[in-house]
Amino acid sequence: MDSSRSAALLPLAAASLSGGLLALTEPGSVAGVLLTAIAAFEVLSLAALSLAMLRRRSPRAASGGTPNSAPAVSVVVAAWNERACIVDTVRRLLAQQGVALEVLVADDGSTDGTADLVEEAFRAEPRLAVLRLPHGGKGAALEAARKRARHPLVATVDADTDLEPGALATLVRAVGGDVVAAGGAVLVKDARGGLGRFQFLEYVRTTWVRSAWAELGMLEQLPGAFSVFDAAALERAGGFPVDSLTEDYEVGHRLYDEAARSGRRIHIAFVPEARAWTAPPDDLRGFVRQRTRWFAGFLSTWARFSHLVLSPRAGRFGLVRMPIKAIDAVAPLLLASGLLAAFASGAEAALALPLAVRAVTELALFVAADRLARAERHRPRFALGRLGELALAGVDGATYALFRGLVVLRAYPFALARVRTWERSRAALPEAASEPAPAE
């Protein structure tokens, strides 16, 4: 049994154990019902994802690929005031082996001389071009660069992201045939303090979850920090959105939406063997702003593509994934309601089992994901070493995970206001008139 399959056994066992514990409970309060329902949903999801991972083969290659050729890829780097890191990022990109590449740095109206610095550092590099753009946001910068890209594959890499040697070649070889896009594993570097360590654990777990959804044929969340797209498929889908807080999240929905309208069968892959490293927010204010933006973007994207919910033309993505995301959309509200009900009624004991279940499943998920992601390069130090790391991974489920769920509550009114604004502005976009109407 290969490592990726054996790595699914622990989450499956944890889901079975947690499910058994939940079956023995008799929640007698509103708080108990709400929190147990959330825990039960997470346990069922983990079991389904574990079963999907049992059939995974690593690494996944694109259908009809040619292992001995050098794929041609245009790498787009959107940069806004990235003077401190942009040169190192571009240098590492140009050093990637096994691909024929061009690098397009889309300078989004930087005021710190980012574009000047790149042009000066790589003056004699024919594979590099700098696009000087007015400040319009990351989506607009990506889209402008995409329209200039010459190669049949388009990759996005964030300006502060460090690709491992060979990561780009590993990822681009996953795209081809019905695989129209692939995401790589994005992991945390330079983790500092408790917040940084919690984020390191979270990003490792994400690699396993995304791999499992990809195996089920329902992955939609491509990491903007490191993804590759079939250029023709991206063009058919309308390119990168220019009016979204989370353009990397919406672009996956655009691909499924276009496939549903045209009757195409597509697959979005995830390749944990292709690793990249990014720096997360290192203070609480930055973390709260980031997660608010992410969740608001998720809410507005789901609303924008809600016509895919239960749509047979969208396949499993419409019939299964979109309804599940609807549950995810209200989960923070259920969590907050359960916690308030517990403390208001003096039923704090109702919190014990759901939190214990979450600790068990999060620990199992981290161990499995860590084996898959092999996140050794920038691994932070933990008190008590590996034992302390595992202890924190378990504590995570009852602390940091709850904190994330409560932080994003502030995203609801923000997302509702932005949806109205975005939908009005969307109608005025130049490409809107040429886009086919969504299927009913």
C-alpha positions as CSV (number, residue, x, y, z in Angstrom):
1,M,0.0,0.0,0.0
2,D,1.5,3.4,-1.0
3,S,1.9,6.2,1.5
4,S,-1.0,8.3,0.2
5,R,-3.4,5.3,0.7
6,S,-2.1,4.3,4.1
7,A,-2.3,8.0,5.1
8,A,-6.1,7.8,4.7
9,L,-6.5,5.0,7.2
10,L,-6.0,7.1,10.3
11,P,-8.6,9.8,9.4
12,L,-11.0,7.0,8.5
13,A,-10.4,5.3,11.9
14,A,-10.8,8.6,13.7
15,A,-14.0,9.3,11.8
16,S,-15.4,5.8,12.8
17,L,-14.4,6.3,16.4
18,S,-15.8,9.8,16.5
19,G,-19.0,8.7,14.8
20,G,-19.4,6.0,17.4
21,L,-19.0,8.5,20.3
22,L,-21.6,10.8,18.7
23,A,-24.0,8.0,18.4
24,L,-23.9,7.4,22.1
25,T,-24.7,11.0,23.0
26,E,-28.1,12.3,23.9
27,P,-27.8,16.1,23.6
28,G,-30.6,17.6,25.7
29,S,-30.1,21.2,25.0
30,V,-30.2,23.5,22.0
31,A,-26.4,24.0,22.3
32,G,-25.9,20.2,22.3
33,V,-28.0,19.7,19.3
34,L,-26.3,22.4,17.3
35,L,-22.7,21.5,18.2
36,T,-23.3,17.8,17.8
37,A,-24.8,18.4,14.4
38,I,-21.8,20.3,13.3
39,A,-19.4,17.6,14.6
40,A,-21.5,14.9,12.9
41,F,-21.3,16.7,9.6
42,E,-17.5,17.0,9.9
43,V,-17.2,13.3,10.8
44,L,-19.2,12.2,7.8
45,S,-17.3,14.4,5.5
46,L,-14.0,13.1,6.9
47,A,-15.1,9.5,6.4
48,A,-16.1,10.2,2.7
49,L,-12.8,12.0,2.0
50,S,-10.8,9.2,3.6
51,L,-12.5,6.6,1.4
52,A,-11.7,8.8,-1.6
53,M,-8.0,8.9,-0.6
54,L,-7.8,5.1,-0.3
55,R,-8.0,4.9,-4.1
56,R,-5.5,7.7,-4.8
57,R,-2.4,7.0,-6.8
58,S,0.6,9.4,-6.4
59,P,1.5,11.4,-8.4
60,R,-1.5,11.8,-10.7
61,A,-0.5,12.4,-14.3
62,A,-2.6,14.0,-17.0
63,S,-4.2,11.8,-19.6
64,G,-2.2,11.7,-22.8
65,G,0.9,13.4,-21.2
66,T,4.3,13.1,-22.6
67,P,6.8,12.6,-19.7
68,N,9.9,13.4,-21.7
69,S,8.8,16.7,-23.2
70,A,9.2,20.1,-21.6
71,P,5.7,21.7,-21.3
72,A,5.5,25.4,-22.2
73,V,3.9,27.6,-19.4
74,S,3.4,31.3,-18.9
75,V,3.8,32.1,-15.2
76,V,1.9,35.2,-14.1
77,V,3.0,37.0,-10.9
78,A,0.7,39.8,-9.7
79,A,2.7,42.2,-7.6
80,W,1.6,45.3,-5.7
81,N,4.4,46.9,-3.6
82,E,6.4,43.7,-3.4
83,R,9.9,45.2,-3.5
84,A,11.1,43.2,-0.5
85,C,10.5,39.8,-2.1
86,I,9.8,40.0,-5.8
87,V,13.4,39.6,-7.1
88,D,13.9,36.4,-5.1
89,T,10.6,35.0,-6.3
90,V,11.3,35.7,-9.9
91,R,14.9,34.3,-9.6
92,R,13.5,31.0,-8.2
93,L,10.9,30.9,-11.0
94,L,13.5,31.3,-13.7
95,A,15.5,28.5,-12.1
96,Q,12.7,26.0,-12.4
97,Q,13.7,23.0,-14.5
98,G,11.7,20.8,-16.9
99,V,9.5,23.5,-18.4
100,A,9.8,26.1,-21.2
101,L,8.6,29.2,-19.5
102,E,7.9,32.9,-19.7
103,V,7.4,35.0,-16.6
104,L,5.0,37.9,-16.7
105,V,5.3,40.2,-13.7
106,A,2.0,42.2,-13.6
107,D,2.9,45.3,-11.6
108,D,-0.4,46.5,-10.1
109,G,0.4,50.2,-9.8
110,S,3.1,49.7,-7.2
111,T,4.4,52.8,-5.5
112,D,7.6,51.3,-4.1
113,G,9.5,50.8,-7.4
114,T,8.7,47.1,-7.7
115,A,8.6,47.2,-11.6
116,D,11.8,49.2,-11.8
117,L,13.6,46.7,-9.5
118,V,12.5,43.7,-11.5
119,E,13.5,45.3,-14.8
120,E,16.9,46.3,-13.4
121,A,17.6,42.9,-11.9
122,F,16.6,40.9,-15.0
123,R,17.5,43.3,-17.8
124,A,19.1,40.6,-20.0
125,E,16.5,37.9,-19.3
126,P,14.5,37.2,-22.5
127,R,12.0,35.0,-20.7
128,L,10.8,37.9,-18.5
129,A,8.4,40.7,-19.2
130,V,7.1,43.4,-16.8
131,L,3.6,44.8,-17.3
132,R,3.1,48.2,-15.8
133,L,-0.6,48.5,-14.9
134,P,-2.8,51.0,-13.1
135,H,-3.8,49.8,-9.6
136,G,-6.9,47.7,-10.1
137,G,-6.5,44.8,-7.8
138,K,-5.0,41.3,-8.1
139,G,-7.7,39.9,-10.3
140,A,-7.3,42.7,-12.9
141,A,-3.6,42.3,-12.9
142,L,-3.8,38.5,-13.4
143,E,-6.3,39.0,-16.2
144,A,-4.2,41.6,-18.0
145,A,-1.2,39.3,-17.9
146,R,-3.2,36.3,-19.0
147,K,-4.2,38.1,-22.1
148,R,-0.5,38.6,-22.9
149,A,0.5,35.0,-22.1
150,R,1.9,33.1,-25.2
151,H,1.9,29.5,-23.9
152,P,-0.8,26.9,-23.8
153,L,-0.6,26.7,-20.0
154,V,-0.9,29.6,-17.6
155,A,0.4,29.4,-14.0
156,T,-0.3,31.8,-11.1
157,V,2.4,32.3,-8.4
158,D,2.1,34.9,-5.7
159,A,4.9,37.4,-5.4
160,D,5.9,36.1,-1.9
161,T,5.8,32.4,-2.8
162,D,8.8,30.2,-2.8
163,L,8.6,27.2,-5.2
164,E,10.6,24.1,-4.5
165,P,12.9,23.0,-7.3
166,G,11.0,21.1,-9.9
167,A,7.6,22.0,-8.4
168,L,6.4,23.8,-11.5
169,A,7.2,20.9,-13.8
170,T,5.5,18.5,-11.5
171,L,2.3,20.6,-11.5
172,V,2.1,21.4,-15.2
173,R,2.4,17.7,-16.1
174,A,-1.0,17.1,-14.3
175,V,-2.8,19.3,-16.8
176,G,-4.0,17.9,-20.0
177,G,-7.0,16.1,-21.5
178,D,-10.0,16.6,-19.2
179,V,-7.8,18.0,-16.5
180,V,-8.1,21.8,-17.1
181,A,-6.4,23.0,-13.9
182,A,-4.3,21.8,-11.0
183,G,-3.3,23.2,-7.7
184,G,-0.1,22.6,-5.8
185,A,0.5,22.3,-2.1
186,V,0.9,25.7,-0.5
187,L,2.6,25.5,2.9
188,V,3.7,28.0,5.5
189,K,7.2,29.3,5.8
190,D,8.6,31.6,8.5
191,A,5.9,30.6,11.1
192,R,6.3,32.7,14.2
193,G,4.6,32.5,17.5
194,G,1.5,30.5,18.3
195,L,-0.6,32.0,15.5
196,G,2.1,31.1,12.9
197,R,2.3,27.5,14.2
198,F,-1.4,27.1,14.1
199,Q,-1.4,28.3,10.5
200,F,1.4,25.9,9.7
201,L,-0.7,23.0,10.9
202,E,-3.8,24.3,9.1
203,Y,-2.0,24.6,5.7
204,V,-0.6,21.1,6.0
205,R,-4.1,19.7,6.7
206,T,-5.5,21.6,3.7
207,T,-3.2,19.6,1.4
208,W,-4.9,16.3,2.4
209,V,-8.5,17.8,2.2
210,R,-7.9,19.3,-1.3
211,S,-6.3,16.0,-2.5
212,A,-9.4,14.1,-1.4
213,W,-11.9,16.5,-3.0
214,A,-9.8,16.3,-6.2
215,E,-10.1,12.5,-6.1
216,L,-13.8,12.8,-5.8
217,G,-13.8,15.1,-8.9
218,M,-15.3,18.1,-6.9
219,L,-12.3,20.3,-6.1
220,E,-13.0,24.0,-6.8
221,Q,-10.6,25.8,-4.6
222,L,-7.3,26.4,-6.4
223,P,-4.6,28.2,-4.5
224,G,-3.8,31.5,-6.1
225,A,-0.3,31.2,-4.8
226,F,0.5,28.2,-7.0
227,S,-1.9,26.8,-9.7
228,V,-1.7,25.9,-13.4
229,F,-4.5,26.2,-15.9
230,D,-5.1,25.1,-19.5
231,A,-5.1,28.5,-21.3
232,A,-7.9,27.6,-23.7
233,A,-10.2,26.4,-20.9
234,L,-9.4,29.5,-18.9
235,E,-10.3,31.6,-21.9
236,R,-13.6,29.8,-22.5
237,A,-14.5,30.4,-18.8
238,G,-13.9,34.2,-19.1
239,G,-10.4,34.3,-17.5
240,F,-9.7,35.6,-14.1
241,P,-12.5,37.7,-12.4
242,V,-11.6,41.3,-12.0
243,D,-14.4,42.1,-9.4
244,S,-13.9,39.5,-6.8
245,L,-12.2,39.4,-3.4
246,T,-11.1,35.8,-4.0
247,E,-10.3,35.5,-7.7
248,D,-8.5,32.2,-7.2
249,Y,-11.7,30.7,-5.6
250,E,-14.1,32.0,-8.3
251,V,-12.0,30.9,-11.2
252,G,-12.7,27.2,-10.3
253,H,-16.4,27.9,-10.3
254,R,-16.1,29.6,-13.7
255,L,-14.5,26.5,-15.1
256,Y,-17.3,24.2,-13.8
257,D,-19.9,26.7,-14.9
258,E,-18.5,26.9,-18.5
259,A,-18.3,23.1,-18.6
260,A,-21.9,22.7,-17.5
261,R,-23.1,25.2,-20.2
262,S,-21.1,23.5,-23.0
263,G,-21.6,19.9,-21.9
264,R,-17.9,19.3,-21.3
265,R,-16.4,16.9,-18.8
266,I,-13.6,18.5,-16.8
267,H,-11.4,17.6,-13.8
268,I,-9.5,19.9,-11.5
269,A,-6.5,18.1,-10.0
270,F,-4.5,18.7,-6.8
271,V,-0.8,17.6,-6.7
272,P,0.6,17.7,-3.1
273,E,4.0,16.6,-4.5
274,A,4.3,20.1,-6.1
275,R,5.1,22.2,-3.1
276,A,5.3,26.0,-2.6
277,W,5.9,28.0,0.5
278,T,4.2,31.3,1.5
279,A,4.4,33.7,4.4
280,P,1.1,33.9,6.4
281,P,-0.1,36.9,8.4
282,D,2.0,37.2,11.5
283,D,-0.3,39.3,13.7
284,L,-3.9,39.0,14.8
285,R,-5.1,42.0,12.8
286,G,-3.7,40.7,9.5
287,F,-5.1,37.3,10.2
288,V,-8.6,38.5,10.9
289,R,-8.6,40.7,7.8
290,Q,-7.4,37.8,5.6
291,R,-10.0,35.3,6.9
292,T,-12.8,37.9,6.6
293,R,-11.8,38.5,3.0
294,W,-11.6,34.8,2.3
295,F,-15.0,34.0,3.8
296,A,-16.7,37.0,2.3
297,G,-15.3,36.0,-1.1
298,F,-16.5,32.4,-0.6
299,L,-20.1,33.6,0.3
300,S,-20.3,36.0,-2.6
301,T,-18.9,33.4,-5.1
302,W,-21.4,30.8,-3.9
303,A,-24.2,33.3,-4.4
304,R,-22.9,34.2,-7.8
305,F,-22.9,30.5,-8.9
306,S,-25.9,29.3,-6.9
307,H,-27.6,28.3,-10.2
308,L,-25.3,25.3,-10.2
309,V,-26.8,23.9,-7.0
310,L,-28.4,20.5,-7.7
311,S,-27.8,21.1,-11.5
312,P,-27.3,17.8,-13.2
313,R,-25.4,19.5,-16.0
314,A,-22.7,20.4,-13.4
315,G,-22.3,16.8,-12.4
316,R,-21.0,15.9,-9.0
317,F,-19.9,19.4,-8.4
318,G,-23.4,20.7,-8.7
319,L,-25.2,17.8,-7.1
320,V,-22.9,17.3,-4.1
321,R,-20.2,19.9,-3.7
322,M,-22.3,23.1,-4.0
323,P,-25.0,21.9,-1.5
324,I,-22.2,21.0,0.9
325,K,-20.8,24.5,0.5
326,A,-24.2,25.9,1.4
327,I,-23.9,24.1,4.7
328,D,-20.4,25.5,5.1
329,A,-21.8,29.0,4.5
330,V,-24.0,28.8,7.6
331,A,-21.7,26.7,9.8
332,P,-20.2,29.8,11.6
333,L,-23.7,31.0,12.5
334,L,-24.6,27.5,13.9
335,L,-21.3,27.4,15.8
336,A,-21.9,30.9,17.3
337,S,-25.5,30.0,18.2
338,G,-24.5,26.8,19.9
339,L,-21.8,28.5,22.0
340,L,-24.1,31.3,23.0
341,A,-26.9,28.8,23.9
342,A,-24.4,26.7,26.0
343,F,-23.2,29.6,28.0
344,A,-26.6,31.3,28.3
345,S,-28.3,28.1,29.6
346,G,-25.4,27.0,31.8
347,A,-25.0,23.9,29.6
348,E,-21.2,24.2,29.1
349,A,-21.0,20.4,29.4
350,A,-22.6,20.2,26.0
351,L,-19.4,21.5,24.5
352,A,-17.2,18.7,25.8
353,L,-18.0,15.9,23.3
354,P,-18.1,18.0,20.1
355,L,-14.8,19.6,21.1
356,A,-13.3,16.2,21.9
357,V,-14.5,14.8,18.6
358,R,-13.0,17.7,16.8
359,A,-9.6,17.3,18.6
360,V,-9.5,13.6,17.6
361,T,-10.3,14.2,13.9
362,E,-8.1,17.2,13.5
363,L,-5.1,15.3,15.0
364,A,-5.7,12.4,12.7
365,L,-6.1,14.6,9.7
366,F,-2.9,16.4,10.5
367,V,-0.9,13.2,10.8
368,A,-2.2,11.9,7.5
369,A,-1.7,15.2,5.7
370,D,1.8,15.6,7.1
371,R,2.8,12.3,5.5
372,L,1.3,13.4,2.2
373,A,2.7,16.9,2.1
374,R,6.1,16.2,3.6
375,A,6.4,19.7,4.9
376,E,10.0,19.5,6.2
377,R,11.7,22.4,4.6
378,H,10.4,25.3,6.7
379,R,9.0,23.3,9.6
380,P,8.8,25.5,12.7
381,R,10.1,24.3,16.0
382,F,7.6,23.2,18.6
383,A,8.0,22.9,22.4
384,L,8.7,19.2,23.1
385,G,9.5,18.6,19.5
386,R,7.2,16.1,17.6
387,L,5.1,15.4,20.7
388,G,4.4,19.1,21.2
389,E,3.5,19.4,17.5
390,L,1.0,16.6,17.7
391,A,-0.4,18.0,21.0
392,L,-1.0,21.4,19.3
393,A,-2.6,19.7,16.3
394,G,-5.1,18.1,18.7
395,V,-5.7,21.3,20.7
396,D,-6.1,23.1,17.4
397,G,-9.5,21.5,16.9
398,A,-10.9,22.8,20.1
399,T,-9.3,26.3,20.0
400,Y,-7.9,27.7,16.8
401,A,-10.5,26.0,14.6
402,L,-13.3,27.5,16.7
403,F,-11.6,30.9,16.6
404,R,-11.5,30.8,12.8
405,G,-15.2,30.0,12.8
406,L,-16.0,33.0,15.0
407,V,-13.7,35.4,13.3
408,V,-15.5,35.1,9.9
409,L,-18.9,36.2,11.4
410,R,-18.0,39.7,10.5
411,A,-17.8,38.6,6.8
412,Y,-21.6,38.1,6.5
413,P,-22.7,41.8,6.2
414,F,-19.6,42.7,4.3
415,A,-20.3,39.9,1.7
416,L,-24.0,40.9,1.3
417,A,-23.1,44.5,0.6
418,R,-20.3,43.5,-1.8
419,V,-22.5,41.0,-3.7
420,R,-24.9,43.8,-4.6
421,T,-22.1,46.0,-5.7
422,W,-20.3,43.3,-7.6
423,E,-23.4,42.2,-9.5
424,R,-24.1,45.7,-10.6
425,S,-20.5,46.3,-11.7
426,R,-20.4,42.8,-13.4
427,A,-23.0,43.9,-15.9
428,A,-20.9,46.7,-17.0
429,L,-17.8,44.6,-17.6
430,P,-16.7,44.6,-21.3
431,E,-16.7,40.8,-21.4
432,A,-20.1,40.4,-19.8
433,A,-22.0,41.0,-23.1
434,S,-20.1,38.1,-24.8
435,E,-20.5,35.6,-22.0
436,P,-23.2,33.0,-22.5
437,A,-26.1,33.1,-20.1
438,P,-26.0,30.5,-17.4
439,A,-28.0,27.3,-17.9
440,E,-31.3,27.3,-16.2
